Amino acid sequence: MFLEETGLDVPEKESGAKSKEGRRFYLPNNGESEIIFLTDADKAKSFWEHKPKINGSFKQSFTCLRGVHDPCPLCEYANEHRKFWASFCTIMTVQNISVWSDKDGKEHTNNSKELLVLKKKSRNILAMSAKTLAKHGKGLRGAKFCVQRSGDEFSPGTGDVFTYIEHVDLSTLEDPSELNYAELLAHDPEGVARAVDALNGVEEATKAAETYKVEEAEYSVDDVPF
């Protein structure tokens, strides 16, 4: 069955150990890239992930601690503030072979192995392509796709148009193996704690600013005794 809920077993990151961030496949609005799948549809794994907005950025991601360190601090924050809930994600490995030009017009090929983290919309779109390939006796592994992202600011950063091009011989790649998901997505209680502290700091600063605005609005020059 395509992209079924196959849980990913991940360890806990050692205390004080530096996080290993695998490069994630991402497209800007109206972006386009060519990728080769190194993971087959029935081998894809799933996990729950928080992606809170910290210091104005959504770049940091945290594997949810639910079921490992209950309660998960980020789940508690999400329930209290009604935002940044964990998302169900499917993860695969792709080879990004997109071509780009530098300022001098010289072309370069990315040729980088990246994490493809799919949420509901992209997962459902890719599922249709995978099922079509399956009808012709082909899997996703080794399939080259052109991936595009529409101009909609709410479109998935992993793209919302997947166009099959061809299957390639994986022996031509330097290393067609999948990335080590367990290592890259290890539970990080210390990182989660720091994230929650940062989020709470923003909340306190926002409350203080709102209080100041209210007090300023309530203040009137007519109240000054002169």
C-alpha positions as CSV (number, residue, x, y, z in Angstrom):
1,M,0.0,0.0,0.0
2,F,1.4,3.4,-0.9
3,L,2.7,5.7,1.8
4,E,0.8,3.8,4.6
5,E,1.4,4.8,8.2
6,T,4.7,3.0,8.8
7,G,6.1,4.5,12.0
8,L,9.7,5.5,12.1
9,D,11.7,4.3,15.0
10,V,14.1,7.0,16.1
11,P,16.5,7.1,19.0
12,E,17.0,10.0,21.4
13,K,19.8,12.4,20.7
14,E,22.6,12.3,23.2
15,S,22.7,15.1,25.7
16,G,24.8,18.0,24.3
17,A,25.3,16.3,21.0
18,K,25.1,18.6,17.9
19,S,22.0,18.1,15.9
20,K,22.5,16.7,12.4
21,E,20.3,18.5,10.0
22,G,19.9,16.7,6.6
23,R,19.3,19.1,3.8
24,R,15.6,19.2,3.0
25,F,14.1,19.5,-0.5
26,Y,12.4,22.9,-0.8
27,L,11.0,25.0,-3.6
28,P,10.3,28.7,-3.5
29,N,7.0,30.0,-5.0
30,N,7.0,29.3,-8.8
31,G,10.1,27.1,-8.3
32,E,11.0,24.0,-10.2
33,S,13.5,21.2,-9.8
34,E,14.2,17.7,-11.1
35,I,14.6,14.9,-8.6
36,I,15.3,11.2,-8.6
37,F,13.5,9.1,-6.0
38,L,15.8,6.9,-3.9
39,T,12.9,5.6,-1.8
40,D,10.1,3.4,-3.1
41,A,6.5,4.2,-2.2
42,D,6.1,1.1,0.0
43,K,9.4,1.9,1.9
44,A,8.5,5.4,2.9
45,K,8.4,6.1,6.6
46,S,6.2,8.4,8.7
47,F,6.5,10.5,11.8
48,W,5.0,13.4,13.6
49,E,6.8,16.8,13.5
50,H,6.5,20.2,15.0
51,K,7.6,23.2,13.0
52,P,7.1,26.3,15.2
53,K,7.9,29.8,14.2
54,I,10.9,30.9,16.2
55,N,12.5,34.3,15.9
56,G,10.4,34.9,12.8
57,S,11.5,31.7,11.0
58,F,10.0,28.3,10.4
59,K,13.4,26.7,9.6
60,Q,13.7,24.6,12.8
61,S,11.9,21.3,12.9
62,F,11.4,18.9,15.9
63,T,10.3,15.3,15.9
64,C,7.4,15.2,18.3
65,L,8.2,13.6,21.7
66,R,4.7,12.2,22.1
67,G,4.9,8.6,23.4
68,V,8.6,9.0,24.3
69,H,8.6,12.0,26.7
70,D,5.0,12.5,27.7
71,P,3.7,15.0,27.7
72,C,5.5,16.5,24.7
73,P,6.3,20.2,25.7
74,L,5.6,21.4,22.2
75,C,2.2,19.6,22.1
76,E,1.4,21.3,25.4
77,Y,2.3,24.7,24.0
78,A,0.3,24.0,20.9
79,N,-2.8,23.0,22.9
80,E,-2.5,26.1,25.1
81,H,-1.8,28.6,22.3
82,R,-3.8,26.9,19.5
83,K,-0.9,26.8,17.0
84,F,2.2,24.8,16.0
85,W,0.6,21.4,16.4
86,A,2.5,18.4,15.2
87,S,2.0,17.4,11.6
88,F,1.9,13.9,10.2
89,C,4.7,13.6,7.7
90,T,6.0,11.1,5.3
91,I,9.8,11.0,4.6
92,M,11.7,9.9,1.6
93,T,15.1,10.4,0.1
94,V,15.6,12.1,-3.3
95,Q,18.6,13.1,-5.4
96,N,18.2,16.8,-6.4
97,I,19.6,17.1,-9.9
98,S,18.2,20.5,-10.7
99,V,20.4,22.9,-12.8
100,W,20.9,26.5,-11.8
101,S,22.9,29.4,-13.2
102,D,25.3,31.6,-11.3
103,K,25.7,35.4,-11.8
104,D,28.1,34.8,-14.7
105,G,25.5,32.6,-16.5
106,K,27.5,29.4,-15.9
107,E,25.2,26.4,-15.2
108,H,25.7,24.1,-12.2
109,T,23.9,20.9,-11.1
110,N,22.9,20.5,-7.5
111,N,23.3,16.7,-7.5
112,S,22.6,16.6,-3.7
113,K,20.9,13.9,-1.7
114,E,18.0,15.5,0.3
115,L,15.1,14.7,2.6
116,L,11.7,14.9,1.0
117,V,9.3,15.6,3.9
118,L,5.7,15.3,2.6
119,K,2.6,16.5,4.3
120,K,-1.0,15.7,3.4
121,K,-1.4,17.7,0.1
122,S,1.9,16.8,-1.5
123,R,1.6,13.2,-0.3
124,N,-1.8,12.8,-1.9
125,I,-0.6,14.3,-5.2
126,L,2.5,12.0,-5.3
127,A,0.4,9.0,-4.4
128,M,-1.6,9.4,-7.6
129,S,1.6,9.4,-9.7
130,A,3.0,6.4,-7.8
131,K,-0.2,4.5,-8.4
132,T,0.0,5.3,-12.1
133,L,3.5,4.0,-12.3
134,A,2.5,0.8,-10.4
135,K,-0.1,0.0,-13.0
136,H,2.8,-0.1,-15.5
137,G,4.9,-2.3,-13.2
138,K,7.2,0.5,-12.1
139,G,8.0,1.8,-8.6
140,L,9.1,5.3,-7.4
141,R,12.7,4.3,-6.7
142,G,14.7,5.4,-9.7
143,A,12.0,7.6,-11.1
144,K,12.9,11.1,-12.3
145,F,10.3,13.8,-11.8
146,C,10.0,17.4,-12.5
147,V,8.6,19.0,-9.4
148,Q,7.0,22.4,-9.5
149,R,5.4,24.8,-6.9
150,S,2.6,27.1,-7.8
151,G,2.7,30.7,-7.0
152,D,0.2,30.3,-4.1
153,E,1.9,31.3,-0.9
154,F,0.1,28.5,0.9
155,S,1.3,25.8,-1.6
156,P,3.5,23.1,-0.1
157,G,7.2,23.9,0.0
158,T,7.8,20.4,-1.4
159,G,5.8,21.2,-4.5
160,D,2.3,20.6,-5.7
161,V,2.9,19.4,-9.3
162,F,4.8,16.1,-9.9
163,T,5.5,15.3,-13.5
164,Y,7.1,11.9,-14.3
165,I,10.0,12.1,-16.8
166,E,11.7,8.7,-16.9
167,H,13.4,6.0,-14.9
168,V,17.1,6.2,-14.6
169,D,19.8,3.6,-13.9
170,L,20.7,4.1,-10.2
171,S,24.1,2.5,-10.8
172,T,25.1,5.7,-12.5
173,L,24.7,7.6,-9.2
174,E,27.6,7.8,-6.8
175,D,25.5,6.7,-3.8
176,P,21.9,5.7,-4.4
177,S,21.3,4.6,-0.8
178,E,18.7,6.3,1.5
179,L,19.6,8.8,4.2
180,N,19.8,7.8,7.8
181,Y,16.4,9.0,9.0
182,A,16.9,7.7,12.6
183,E,20.0,9.9,12.9
184,L,18.6,13.0,11.3
185,L,15.2,12.9,13.0
186,A,16.4,11.7,16.5
187,H,14.3,12.9,19.4
188,D,15.8,16.0,20.9
189,P,14.3,16.8,24.3
190,E,16.9,19.6,25.0
191,G,16.2,21.2,21.6
192,V,12.4,21.0,22.2
193,A,12.8,22.6,25.7
194,R,14.8,25.5,24.2
195,A,12.2,26.0,21.5
196,V,9.4,26.2,24.1
197,D,11.4,28.7,26.1
198,A,11.9,30.8,23.0
199,L,8.2,30.6,22.2
200,N,7.2,31.5,25.7
201,G,9.6,34.5,25.6
202,V,7.9,35.7,22.5
203,E,4.5,35.3,24.1
204,E,5.6,37.3,27.1
205,A,7.0,40.0,25.0
206,T,3.8,40.2,22.9
207,K,1.7,40.4,26.0
208,A,3.9,43.2,27.4
209,A,3.6,45.1,24.2
210,E,-0.2,44.7,24.1
211,T,-0.4,45.8,27.7
212,Y,1.6,48.9,26.9
213,K,-0.6,49.8,23.9
214,V,-3.7,49.4,26.1
215,E,-2.3,51.6,28.8
216,E,-1.2,54.2,26.2
217,A,-4.6,54.2,24.6
218,E,-6.3,54.7,28.0
219,Y,-4.0,57.6,28.8
220,S,-5.5,61.0,28.0
221,V,-4.0,64.5,28.0
222,D,-7.2,65.6,29.7
223,D,-6.2,63.7,32.7
224,V,-3.1,65.9,33.3
225,P,-3.8,68.4,36.1
226,F,-2.8,71.8,34.7
